[in-house]
Amino acid sequence: MKPARLAHSVMLAWGWRRILIAFAAGAFTTLALPPLSVWPAPFLTFPILVWLVDGAAGGRWGGMVSAAATGWWFGFGYFLVGLYWIGNAFLVDAKTFGWLLPFAVTLMPAGLALFTALGLTLARLLWTRGAARVLALAVALTVAEWLRGHVLTGFPWNAFGCALATPLPLAQTGALIGLWGLTFIAVFVYASPAVLTDDPTDSKRRWLAPAVSAVVLAAMAAYGAIRLNGAPTNYVDNVRLRIMQPNLQQDDKFRYSQKQAVMDRYVALSARASGPQSTGIADVTHLIWPESAFPFFLTREPDALAQIAALLPDGSVLITGAARAPETVPNAAVTRAYNSIYVINHDGSVLSVYDKVHLVPFGEYLPFQDVLEGLGLMQLTKVQGGFIPGDRRRVMSAPPAPSFVPLICYEIIFPGAAVPRGERVSWMLNVTNDGWFGMSSGPYQHFQQARLRAIEEGLPLVRAANTGISAVIDPLGRVIRSLPLGSEDVLDSSLPRPLPATLYARFGDAPVAAIVGLAFIVVIGWRKQLAR
């Protein structure tokens, strides 16, 4: 079918046919996400979205109802396929949570799709003819995606800009305008081929949007290549990292009866020789274990601290995730806890602690906790009352390494919020437990978003994941060393040095707001010109 006939057929689609087209387009768009990362795939789906909005013009309320429905079905397809792996978490304790799986894998995408519906509604309000409607779509969906990343604690997972974060040269633009800037560019670039099916008598204007998109992609690729070639990876002197990836199954991580088996496994694996020239842990300055590493409260188990002290060489430290009991009466029963990171000295003493600030809804706490617990529901971690959030982001130190910002699990996915403003650190540490999601797409998507934070901030990232992917990433997003998903091993690496603060690190979302605002003015001007 010729493109013009295809466009006409999509515009005229109605009823269930229109729903299926929107849903399929959204689902197909997920090919651009890890682990497949077919980043050109949205060139086939976003033009369909444009044509569907074109066809909404005959609907009620100026087509806004139809556009909203189109956006919801597109978003539902995108999030249903892109986030299917969340269901794996409900199978860890299938007897307790298995019945919730069908609700979780459908209701969450349905809720997130409301933001896509909002974006298409805003786009329809700004809609016009020609290339400006592609710009209107980019403005509207960028605003909607930004809201998705902030409303109700936010969930910016798999923002549309993630498609351009896979090719490393293109991802370097994140250092200038961050994820939301990449989202604006992605929507405009991917949707631009739609105008090629417009009125053939207006040939010059038909090529305007695709030509601008080609120039933008070429400029991004050139900037990225120059940046990558001009900044080799440099390393901090006298710092030797060892990341321990235990690949521990979830049922072992939460059973106190497995206490000694878990500790024996961690100690043996941490001391393992990592190659023919390795001296084991003898020359390691920083041993790093993943999130919530223990099925017990570490500081309440002197024998576990003694094992850690016996393991660590003089002058070294352990940085580990662990649940932390609140400061109450010693040895009192604990009903709530913090999800924390400890820095522990070679003598077993605790040097510093960070408590996770941004908790996971339904994983670490329940919205309306008391009400939902009264109905018999509980979050996946089964901590009655939910985890306690930390009071603020904190910078930590673990000499001889420079200061770093700790980020637990999905705290790394929030652009502009990973590093406290006004506090320039030298690296980021992300400890996580993606074992909840098995051998699925989830850990790959999490890893990609973590890598983008390194590019945005110009900071190296050290990542310790229970089941993988653990890695050391330099400040341009280059993976120095990594361990694959589902493996049990240790990773030894030097610590990369940071770059000077990027444009995004200094100004956050302000440049993106200016770009979106300017694009909005252009769209309004175009509409007025056509109305004359």
Wavefront OBJ file of the C-alpha trace (Angstrom):
o trace
v 0.000 0.000 0.000
v 1.275 3.446 -0.947
v 1.992 5.806 1.999
v -0.747 8.257 0.977
v -3.351 5.484 0.813
v -2.162 4.095 4.140
v -2.451 7.544 5.744
v -5.944 8.008 4.315
v -7.006 4.564 5.581
v -5.734 5.308 9.100
v -7.443 8.718 9.182
v -10.791 7.211 8.238
v -10.552 4.301 10.671
v -13.212 4.317 13.359
v -14.555 2.153 16.144
v -12.681 -1.052 16.965
v -10.481 -0.688 13.892
v -9.213 2.651 15.171
v -8.635 1.187 18.645
v -6.641 -1.750 17.279
v -4.479 0.522 15.120
v -3.648 2.784 18.082
v -2.981 -0.151 20.430
v -0.787 -1.966 17.902
v 1.191 1.207 17.141
v 1.895 1.721 20.843
v 2.883 -1.908 21.355
v 5.185 -1.893 18.299
v 6.912 1.253 19.596
v 8.372 -0.780 22.479
v 10.764 -2.420 20.004
v 12.865 0.726 20.522
v 13.335 -0.148 24.216
v 15.931 -2.496 25.728
v 16.772 -5.285 25.354
v 15.871 -5.174 21.629
v 16.696 -1.458 21.265
v 15.542 -1.175 17.644
v 15.615 2.601 17.979
v 14.317 3.422 14.431
v 11.087 1.431 15.076
v 9.026 4.525 16.083
v 9.518 5.946 12.571
v 6.768 3.471 11.652
v 4.438 4.172 14.574
v 4.490 7.898 15.342
v 3.312 8.859 11.827
v 0.321 6.590 12.483
v -0.333 8.556 15.656
v -0.319 11.794 13.640
v -2.763 10.381 11.093
v -5.058 9.143 13.864
v -5.194 12.655 15.322
v -5.831 14.026 11.824
v -8.800 11.672 11.591
v -10.153 12.769 14.962
v -11.206 16.144 13.567
v -14.765 14.994 12.890
v -15.370 13.864 16.451
v -17.102 15.652 19.292
v -15.571 18.636 21.075
v -13.364 19.435 18.110
v -12.009 15.887 18.032
v -10.587 16.079 21.563
v -12.587 13.081 22.843
v -11.441 10.933 19.931
v -7.845 12.172 20.296
v -7.881 11.353 24.017
v -9.177 7.847 23.311
v -6.517 7.386 20.646
v -3.821 8.511 23.052
v -5.074 6.185 25.758
v -5.056 3.120 23.509
v -1.629 3.995 22.101
v -0.288 4.477 25.639
v -1.976 1.317 26.898
v -0.308 -0.750 24.166
v 3.040 0.915 24.844
v 2.996 0.442 28.616
v 1.348 -2.995 28.603
v 4.086 -4.476 26.418
v 6.891 -2.309 27.808
v 6.101 -3.063 31.464
v 4.860 -6.671 31.280
v 7.798 -7.711 33.480
v 6.278 -6.050 36.560
v 4.089 -9.135 36.838
v 7.163 -11.232 37.729
v 7.348 -9.502 41.128
v 3.935 -10.943 42.034
v 5.208 -14.485 41.415
v 8.043 -14.272 43.958
v 5.458 -15.096 46.633
v 2.752 -16.437 44.357
v 0.632 -17.796 47.211
v 0.236 -14.301 48.644
v 0.369 -12.033 45.597
v -0.224 -14.235 42.528
v -3.908 -13.331 42.341
v -2.939 -9.663 41.908
v -0.785 -10.284 38.812
v -3.480 -9.710 36.137
v -4.575 -6.522 37.891
v -1.017 -5.186 38.221
v -0.012 -5.805 34.611
v -3.161 -4.119 33.270
v -4.137 -1.429 35.775
v -0.722 0.221 35.934
v -0.433 0.578 32.115
v -4.048 1.783 32.073
v -3.190 4.516 34.580
v -0.003 5.564 32.825
v -1.885 5.710 29.515
v -3.967 8.565 30.957
v -0.921 10.795 30.530
v -0.656 9.816 26.855
v -4.369 10.551 26.510
v -3.760 13.980 28.038
v -0.902 14.560 25.592
v -3.065 13.757 22.575
v -5.848 15.983 23.912
v -3.426 18.901 24.228
v -2.074 18.133 20.761
v -5.577 18.208 19.288
v -6.141 21.644 20.858
v -3.021 22.914 19.081
v -3.593 20.931 15.868
v -3.161 22.570 12.497
v -2.132 21.645 8.985
v 1.330 20.857 7.700
v 4.570 20.388 9.584
v 3.409 22.463 12.563
v 1.123 19.662 13.739
v 4.192 17.443 14.244
v 5.662 20.207 16.386
v 2.361 20.449 18.278
v 2.509 16.708 18.990
v 6.077 17.051 20.302
v 5.097 19.938 22.599
v 2.015 18.171 23.957
v 3.589 14.740 24.549
v 6.690 16.273 26.168
v 4.464 18.120 28.641
v 2.458 14.940 29.289
v 5.591 12.836 29.778
v 7.089 15.434 32.137
v 3.888 15.276 34.187
v 4.092 11.471 34.237
v 7.569 11.821 35.689
v 6.368 14.060 38.537
v 2.682 13.546 39.425
v 1.959 11.239 42.401
v 5.716 10.832 43.118
v 6.330 10.278 39.401
v 7.203 7.304 37.202
v 9.284 8.407 34.186
v 10.110 4.817 33.199
v 10.392 4.315 29.421
v 9.781 7.939 28.488
v 9.654 8.281 24.708
v 13.099 9.892 24.742
v 14.589 6.564 25.899
v 14.482 5.407 22.270
v 17.244 7.914 21.453
v 19.257 6.950 24.557
v 20.362 3.602 23.096
v 22.828 4.796 20.393
v 25.621 6.243 22.542
v 26.444 9.193 20.212
v 22.771 10.272 20.158
v 22.491 9.838 23.927
v 25.188 12.486 24.467
v 22.556 15.154 23.791
v 21.231 14.211 27.230
v 24.185 16.133 28.691
v 22.611 19.282 27.229
v 18.857 18.825 27.613
v 18.296 15.622 29.586
v 15.613 12.984 29.134
v 12.772 15.461 28.555
v 14.740 17.197 25.809
v 15.395 13.815 24.194
v 11.666 13.129 24.463
v 10.789 16.352 22.626
v 13.286 15.553 19.861
v 12.187 11.914 19.652
v 8.499 12.727 19.169
v 9.215 15.385 16.538
v 11.763 13.310 14.622
v 9.779 10.080 14.687
v 6.497 11.759 13.717
v 7.971 13.887 10.922
v 7.520 11.335 8.073
v 3.740 11.742 8.496
v 3.787 15.028 6.576
v 5.168 13.330 3.455
v 1.615 12.171 2.700
v 0.227 15.722 2.810
v -1.003 17.696 -0.204
v 1.449 16.886 -3.049
v 0.978 20.378 -4.514
v 2.804 21.812 -1.492
v 6.017 19.841 -2.058
v 8.365 22.296 -0.333
v 6.471 22.327 2.951
v 5.992 18.552 2.853
v 9.736 18.085 3.159
v 10.255 20.702 5.857
v 9.724 18.496 8.941
v 11.645 15.445 7.614
v 14.507 17.702 6.513
v 14.697 19.405 9.908
v 14.573 15.981 11.594
v 17.439 14.689 9.455
v 19.522 17.748 10.318
v 18.746 17.344 14.039
v 19.743 13.658 14.041
v 22.921 14.412 12.087
v 23.813 17.219 14.511
v 23.189 14.948 17.496
v 25.352 12.199 16.009
v 28.164 14.646 15.184
v 28.054 16.229 18.641
v 28.067 12.812 20.261
v 30.974 11.531 18.185
v 33.061 14.640 18.902
v 32.263 14.424 22.608
v 33.122 10.738 22.834
v 36.350 11.080 20.842
v 37.482 14.155 22.758
v 37.070 12.802 26.287
v 38.968 9.591 27.061
v 38.164 7.828 30.306
v 40.472 8.852 33.165
v 40.612 7.154 36.545
v 40.937 8.154 40.197
v 44.289 7.207 41.685
v 44.518 4.557 44.402
v 40.880 3.436 44.216
v 40.109 -0.188 43.399
v 36.447 -1.215 43.296
v 35.025 -4.700 43.602
v 31.301 -5.219 42.913
v 29.811 -8.459 44.198
v 26.826 -9.783 42.203
v 25.445 -12.783 44.151
v 22.464 -13.632 41.919
v 20.588 -14.579 45.069
v 17.017 -15.774 44.674
v 14.318 -13.649 46.266
v 13.013 -16.340 48.610
v 16.502 -16.660 50.165
v 16.912 -12.904 50.542
v 13.952 -12.612 52.905
v 14.291 -15.723 55.079
v 16.125 -15.239 58.358
v 16.849 -18.964 58.444
v 19.182 -18.392 55.476
v 21.251 -15.856 57.414
v 24.469 -17.851 57.633
v 24.170 -19.308 54.139
v 23.765 -15.799 52.706
v 26.753 -14.440 54.628
v 28.941 -17.409 53.656
v 28.013 -16.911 50.021
v 28.747 -13.178 50.093
v 32.095 -13.623 51.841
v 33.254 -16.459 49.586
v 32.219 -14.675 46.422
v 33.731 -11.351 47.528
v 37.094 -13.002 48.191
v 37.106 -14.861 44.871
v 39.968 -14.340 42.435
v 38.557 -12.585 39.361
v 41.283 -13.613 36.910
v 44.671 -15.319 36.585
v 46.483 -12.184 37.789
v 44.012 -11.409 40.561
v 45.059 -11.280 44.203
v 41.442 -11.642 45.321
v 40.280 -8.955 47.699
v 43.752 -8.006 48.969
v 44.125 -4.854 46.854
v 40.449 -3.784 46.927
v 39.715 -0.408 48.535
v 35.918 -0.488 48.122
v 33.826 -3.649 48.217
v 30.251 -3.014 47.061
v 27.227 -5.242 47.727
v 23.732 -4.683 46.263
v 20.430 -3.404 47.691
v 18.812 -5.043 50.763
v 21.593 -7.582 50.849
v 20.629 -9.362 54.085
v 17.610 -11.249 55.465
v 18.224 -9.505 58.806
v 19.099 -6.127 60.325
v 22.862 -5.928 59.853
v 23.698 -3.756 62.863
v 21.756 -6.114 65.134
v 23.921 -9.094 64.142
v 27.428 -8.719 65.644
v 28.555 -12.017 64.129
v 27.730 -10.742 60.621
v 29.696 -7.547 61.268
v 32.561 -9.671 62.549
v 32.565 -11.673 59.298
v 32.688 -8.430 57.331
v 35.585 -7.147 59.454
v 37.479 -10.403 58.895
v 36.898 -10.144 55.148
v 37.978 -6.538 54.567
v 41.674 -5.688 54.165
v 43.050 -2.856 56.313
v 42.151 0.543 54.871
v 39.215 -0.765 52.834
v 35.460 -0.294 53.274
v 32.263 -2.136 52.443
v 29.387 -0.191 50.863
v 26.226 -2.256 51.052
v 22.489 -2.036 50.895
v 20.618 -3.250 53.973
v 17.343 -2.799 55.790
v 17.829 -0.548 58.816
v 15.788 -0.723 61.986
v 14.649 2.655 63.335
v 16.405 3.920 66.431
v 14.146 2.535 69.143
v 14.756 0.470 72.262
v 17.633 -1.942 71.536
v 16.460 -5.397 70.413
v 12.811 -4.273 70.476
v 10.467 -5.797 67.930
v 10.605 -3.960 64.587
v 7.535 -3.447 62.446
v 8.863 -0.800 60.063
v 12.307 -0.155 58.605
v 14.401 1.995 56.296
v 15.857 0.799 52.993
v 19.422 1.974 53.487
v 23.049 2.037 52.378
v 25.822 1.529 54.928
v 29.499 2.397 54.661
v 31.330 -0.039 56.955
v 34.974 0.233 57.950
v 37.478 -2.636 57.908
v 37.017 -3.055 61.669
v 33.244 -3.575 61.294
v 32.203 -0.110 62.480
v 29.545 1.885 60.619
v 30.948 5.103 59.118
v 27.780 6.541 57.563
v 24.228 5.675 56.525
v 21.820 6.826 53.801
v 18.084 6.074 53.945
v 16.184 5.772 50.683
v 14.031 8.847 50.073
v 11.988 7.926 46.997
v 10.163 4.719 47.891
v 8.401 2.462 45.379
v 4.583 2.605 45.594
v 3.037 -0.852 46.186
v 6.560 -2.278 46.492
v 7.808 -0.501 49.631
v 4.646 1.220 50.787
v 0.957 1.483 49.972
v -0.790 4.741 49.117
v -3.340 5.271 51.906
v -1.372 2.694 53.889
v -3.704 2.313 56.870
v -6.846 2.061 54.765
v -5.482 -0.535 52.345
v -3.861 -2.566 55.130
v -7.209 -2.548 56.889
v -8.645 -4.188 53.762
v -6.039 -6.937 54.000
v -3.618 -5.669 51.346
v 0.134 -5.354 51.774
v 3.068 -4.185 49.664
v 5.350 -6.723 47.995
v 8.056 -6.431 50.654
v 5.481 -7.368 53.319
v 6.782 -4.792 55.840
v 3.723 -3.886 57.886
v 3.198 -0.151 57.766
v 5.559 0.162 54.813
v 9.161 1.285 54.699
v 10.042 4.633 56.272
v 11.311 7.243 53.778
v 14.570 9.059 54.438
v 14.410 12.772 55.115
v 16.603 13.946 52.210
v 19.220 13.034 49.649
v 22.675 12.866 51.218
v 26.199 12.952 49.884
v 28.375 10.195 51.328
v 32.114 9.718 51.617
v 34.191 6.564 51.675
v 37.896 7.502 51.543
v 40.145 7.134 49.674
v 37.441 7.616 47.019
v 35.974 11.111 46.555
v 32.433 11.904 47.715
v 29.489 10.221 45.976
v 25.705 10.312 45.882
v 23.945 7.051 46.846
v 20.869 5.984 44.879
v 18.826 2.929 45.816
v 16.955 1.022 43.125
v 14.717 3.235 41.005
v 15.916 6.507 42.562
v 18.299 6.523 39.578
v 15.488 6.874 37.008
v 14.480 10.447 37.905
v 16.246 12.996 35.680
v 17.373 16.122 37.461
v 16.733 14.592 40.885
v 19.531 12.026 41.111
v 22.118 14.507 42.394
v 21.241 17.146 45.026
v 21.343 20.578 43.378
v 24.308 22.678 44.413
v 26.323 19.648 45.562
v 28.804 18.534 42.921
v 29.987 15.029 43.748
v 32.509 12.861 41.902
v 30.437 9.738 41.205
v 27.070 8.062 41.654
v 26.440 4.709 43.304
v 23.300 2.760 42.403
v 22.559 -0.383 44.416
v 19.506 -2.325 43.310
v 17.703 -5.647 43.518
v 16.220 -6.329 40.101
v 15.847 -9.977 41.108
v 12.136 -9.210 41.574
v 11.760 -9.171 37.796
v 13.702 -12.269 36.734
v 15.236 -12.662 33.283
v 12.971 -10.060 31.689
v 13.205 -6.703 29.933
v 12.954 -4.798 33.215
v 16.617 -4.966 34.317
v 17.797 -3.959 30.831
v 15.485 -0.938 30.825
v 16.618 0.001 34.339
v 20.253 -0.203 33.265
v 19.689 2.021 30.232
v 18.063 4.729 32.338
v 20.872 4.555 34.890
v 23.427 5.000 32.109
v 21.560 8.072 30.840
v 21.831 9.669 34.308
v 25.629 9.356 34.044
v 25.565 11.197 30.706
v 23.178 13.896 31.958
v 25.218 14.634 35.068
v 28.705 14.081 33.612
v 29.390 11.694 36.484
v 30.621 8.091 36.485
v 28.178 5.505 37.760
v 28.961 2.405 39.801
v 26.080 -0.073 39.827
v 25.687 -3.144 42.032
v 22.666 -5.322 41.238
v 21.749 -8.569 42.972
v 20.996 -10.451 39.748
v 22.545 -7.940 37.326
v 23.256 -5.843 35.419
v 26.185 -4.644 37.576
v 28.615 -2.255 35.895
v 31.047 0.616 36.051
v 30.106 3.386 33.598
v 32.155 6.452 32.762
v 30.643 9.989 32.659
v 29.901 9.698 28.930
v 27.916 6.505 29.347
v 30.652 4.131 28.184
v 30.438 0.785 29.967
v 33.908 0.128 31.366
v 33.108 -3.278 32.795
v 29.866 -5.156 33.444
v 28.378 -8.440 34.607
v 25.503 -9.943 32.623
v 22.006 -10.478 33.931
v 21.576 -13.739 35.825
v 25.252 -14.389 36.615
v 27.087 -14.852 39.919
v 30.488 -13.159 39.893
v 32.622 -10.231 41.009
v 33.673 -7.237 38.949
v 36.937 -5.374 39.585
v 37.465 -1.891 38.206
v 39.101 1.445 38.778
v 36.840 4.441 39.422
v 36.437 6.809 36.445
v 36.912 10.527 37.016
v 33.989 12.937 36.526
v 33.701 15.597 33.845
v 32.976 19.267 34.540
v 29.292 19.871 35.263
v 27.204 19.463 32.113
v 24.687 22.006 30.875
v 21.914 19.791 32.202
v 23.631 19.410 35.589
v 23.847 23.203 35.905
v 20.452 24.283 34.582
v 18.245 21.200 34.791
v 15.029 21.370 32.769
v 15.175 25.142 32.148
v 16.645 24.811 28.590
v 13.999 22.211 27.708
v 11.243 24.460 29.021
v 12.579 27.250 26.804
v 12.666 24.964 23.756
v 9.132 23.685 24.347
v 7.901 27.225 24.982
v 9.456 28.467 21.737
v 7.944 25.545 19.822
v 4.540 26.381 21.308
v 4.874 29.978 20.066
v 5.808 28.719 16.579
v 2.749 26.444 16.481
v 0.420 29.270 17.566
v 1.960 31.588 14.972
v 1.524 28.948 12.269
v -2.138 28.469 13.224
v -2.779 32.224 13.019
v -1.089 32.447 9.645
v -3.239 29.631 8.226
v -6.379 31.209 9.683
v -5.919 34.404 7.656
l 1 2 3 4 5 6 7 8 9 10 11 12 13 14 15 16 17 18 19 20 21 22 23 24 25 26 27 28 29 30 31 32 33 34 35 36 37 38 39 40 41 42 43 44 45 46 47 48 49 50 51 52 53 54 55 56 57 58 59 60 61 62 63 64 65 66 67 68 69 70 71 72 73 74 75 76 77 78 79 80 81 82 83 84 85 86 87 88 89 90 91 92 93 94 95 96 97 98 99 100 101 102 103 104 105 106 107 108 109 110 111 112 113 114 115 116 117 118 119 120 121 122 123 124 125 126 127 128 129 130 131 132 133 134 135 136 137 138 139 140 141 142 143 144 145 146 147 148 149 150 151 152 153 154 155 156 157 158 159 160 161 162 163 164 165 166 167 168 169 170 171 172 173 174 175 176 177 178 179 180 181 182 183 184 185 186 187 188 189 190 191 192 193 194 195 196 197 198 199 200 201 202 203 204 205 206 207 208 209 210 211 212 213 214 215 216 217 218 219 220 221 222 223 224 225 226 227 228 229 230 231 232 233 234 235 236 237 238 239 240 241 242 243 244 245 246 247 248 249 250 251 252 253 254 255 256 257 258 259 260 261 262 263 264 265 266 267 268 269 270 271 272 273 274 275 276 277 278 279 280 281 282 283 284 285 286 287 288 289 290 291 292 293 294 295 296 297 298 299 300 301 302 303 304 305 306 307 308 309 310 311 312 313 314 315 316 317 318 319 320 321 322 323 324 325 326 327 328 329 330 331 332 333 334 335 336 337 338 339 340 341 342 343 344 345 346 347 348 349 350 351 352 353 354 355 356 357 358 359 360 361 362 363 364 365 366 367 368 369 370 371 372 373 374 375 376 377 378 379 380 381 382 383 384 385 386 387 388 389 390 391 392 393 394 395 396 397 398 399 400 401 402 403 404 405 406 407 408 409 410 411 412 413 414 415 416 417 418 419 420 421 422 423 424 425 426 427 428 429 430 431 432 433 434 435 436 437 438 439 440 441 442 443 444 445 446 447 448 449 450 451 452 453 454 455 456 457 458 459 460 461 462 463 464 465 466 467 468 469 470 471 472 473 474 475 476 477 478 479 480 481 482 483 484 485 486 487 488 489 490 491 492 493 494 495 496 497 498 499 500 501 502 503 504 505 506 507 508 509 510 511 512 513 514 515 516 517 518 519 520 521 522 523 524 525 526 527 528 529 530 531 532
